[in-house]
């Protein structure tokens, strides 16, 4: 069993930066594929970024490529998402997710993830 808790969301102006963190309890990251998704009001939850259980392989949605960076800190047990050059369209609730144990990843589909955090709000003003 894995419990995920996101933090780091907030209000930022367009062009600014935020760093999201996801703290995991229960197991270490090296046995799970991890990812970030987001959901804007009235829209479906969409894929943002993911990393393999090794942390060596990452993938990004086209909409965030070059602006967002996913990383793991195994010593701290956190998954991070550095978000730069933020745009108003990045406004959403951001969710951290983990796969079932032993899945290598990276994974891009919601259905492939088993564990989810409660989400953290990111609001980008124009």
C-alpha positions in Angstrom: 0.0 0.0 0.0 1.3 3.5 -0.9 0.0 6.8 0.4 0.8 9.9 -1.7 0.6 13.5 -0.5 1.1 16.4 -2.8 2.3 19.9 -1.8 3.7 23.0 -3.4 0.7 24.3 -5.3 -0.3 27.9 -5.2 -1.0 31.1 -7.1 1.6 32.4 -9.5 1.7 34.9 -12.4 2.2 33.8 -15.9 5.9 33.2 -16.6 6.5 32.2 -13.1 7.6 28.9 -11.5 6.4 26.4 -9.0 7.8 23.2 -7.6 5.4 20.4 -6.7 6.4 17.6 -4.4 4.7 14.2 -3.8 5.6 12.5 -0.6 5.2 8.7 -0.6 4.8 6.4 2.4 4.8 2.7 2.5 7.4 1.8 -0.1 10.3 3.3 -1.9 10.0 4.8 -5.4 12.3 2.2 -7.0 9.5 -0.3 -7.2 6.9 1.9 -8.7 6.4 3.9 -11.9 5.3 7.4 -10.9 3.5 10.2 -12.7 1.8 13.5 -12.6 -1.7 14.3 -14.0 -3.8 17.4 -13.8 -7.5 18.3 -14.0 -8.8 21.7 -15.0 -12.4 22.6 -14.1 -14.9 20.9 -16.5 -12.2 18.8 -18.2 -10.9 15.3 -18.0 -7.8 14.4 -15.9 -4.9 14.5 -18.3 -1.4 13.2 -18.3 1.5 15.6 -17.5 4.6 13.7 -17.0 5.9 10.3 -15.8 9.1 8.5 -14.8 10.1 4.9 -14.8 10.8 3.0 -11.5 14.5 3.6 -12.1 14.1 7.3 -12.6 16.1 7.0 -15.8 13.3 7.2 -18.3 10.9 10.2 -18.4 8.1 11.3 -20.7 6.1 14.5 -20.9 2.9 15.7 -22.5 3.6 17.9 -25.5 1.9 20.9 -23.8 4.5 20.9 -21.0 7.6 19.6 -22.8 10.6 21.9 -22.3 8.9 23.7 -19.4 8.3 21.0 -16.8 10.8 18.6 -15.3 10.0 15.5 -13.3 12.5 14.1 -10.8 12.7 11.7 -7.9 14.5 12.1 -4.6 14.7 8.5 -3.3 16.5 9.6 -0.1 13.6 11.9 0.8 11.0 9.6 -0.8 9.6 12.4 -2.9 8.5 12.8 -6.5 9.0 16.4 -7.8 7.6 18.4 -10.7 9.5 21.6 -11.5 7.2 23.9 -13.5 8.7 26.9 -15.3 7.3 29.4 -17.7 3.8 28.7 -16.4 0.8 29.7 -18.5 -2.8 30.3 -17.5 -3.7 27.1 -19.3 -1.6 25.2 -16.7 -4.2 26.1 -14.1 -5.5 22.8 -12.7 -5.4 20.5 -9.7 -2.3 18.4 -10.0 -2.2 14.8 -8.9 0.6 12.4 -8.1 0.1 8.8 -9.0 1.9 5.5 -8.6 1.6 2.2 -10.4 1.2 -1.2 -9.0 4.5 -2.6 -7.5 7.0 -3.9 -10.0 5.8 -2.0 -13.0 8.7 -0.4 -14.8 7.0 2.4 -16.7 7.0 5.2 -17.6 3.2 5.1 -17.9 1.0 7.7 -19.6 -2.6 6.4 -19.1 -4.7 7.0 -16.0 -5.9 3.4 -16.0 -2.3 2.2 -15.5 -2.0 3.9 -12.1 -3.2 2.4 -8.9 -2.5 4.9 -6.2 -3.4 8.6 -6.3 -2.8 11.6 -4.1 -5.5 14.1 -3.1 -4.2 16.8 -5.4 -2.8 20.3 -5.1 -4.2 23.4 -6.8 -2.1 25.4 -9.2 -3.5 28.7 -10.4 -1.6 30.8 -13.0 -2.9 34.3 -13.5 -2.5 36.2 -16.7 
